[in-house]
Amino acid sequence: MRCSVDYYALGMRIREARERRNMTQEQLGEKCSLSTAHIGHIERGTRTPSIDALCSIATALNVSIDSLLLDSFDDNERFVHLSASLKHKDPEKVRRFLTMVTAMADKIDEI
């Protein structure tokens, strides 16, 4: 299965994390040795950050890479990630977890 990243969503998460820290694109760029223009492109999703750039950005923003990436996957990929996470867990605990999630899904309009 091919994994695709929503780079627009990734960029928005980077922007949100940067703004929470009251940083400008220029300040983030300086911390990451990236140009302000490049940070702007990454935040708009018009450029794909390298692994090194993503690591630098996450470190500068004091966030995990997965917090920037995982929520950038589409819903089907999230389910695949969840399924992989549960694969080697205690089957009884997985069953109880799925029962809880199903019960919450049934009541989602009330939440």
Buried (B, 14 or more C-beta within 10 A) or exposed (E): EEEEBBBEBBBBBBBBBBEEEEBEBEBBBBBBEBEBEBBBBBBEBEBEBEEEBBEBBBEBBEBEEEEBBBEBBEEEBEEEBEEEEBEEEEEEEBEEBEEEEEEEEEEEEEE
